[in-house]
Amino acid sequence: MGKPVRIHKKKSFMFTTRHYSFMSIAGILIGIICAIIGVTLVIYSYKNAGNVGINYGSIGMFSLILSIIGAIFGTVSLGERDIYRSAAIGAIALNGFIILAWLILIVLAILAA
């Protein structure tokens, strides 16, 4: 029996250029802003027993449209190469939850009227 062969580790490194996509970060920030707007409007409306002006409804609809844009940003950023997908999926999930919450509030308002 001969001397055992020693296995050498590979001395080359592969560096990746993975990064967080700008659009996914923007989608997350849009989602956070829309969540703050939504919670603020719901609390204010609850404190005033639903007697708020039409401008608060328009702010809510703007928040809904903004969260749709944030979900689109997250979806578009999934198509990019060499990015961290967790940020894009987080942007889609956060904005999707906000869109669903706004749609539920709109349907409840229509049914209550």
Secondary structure, DSSP 8 states (H G I E B T S, - for coil): ------------------B--HHHHHHHHHHHHHHHHHHHHHHHHHHTTT---HHHHHHHHHHHHHHHHHHHHHHHHHTSSSB-HHHHHHHHHHHHHHHHHHHHHHHHHHHH-
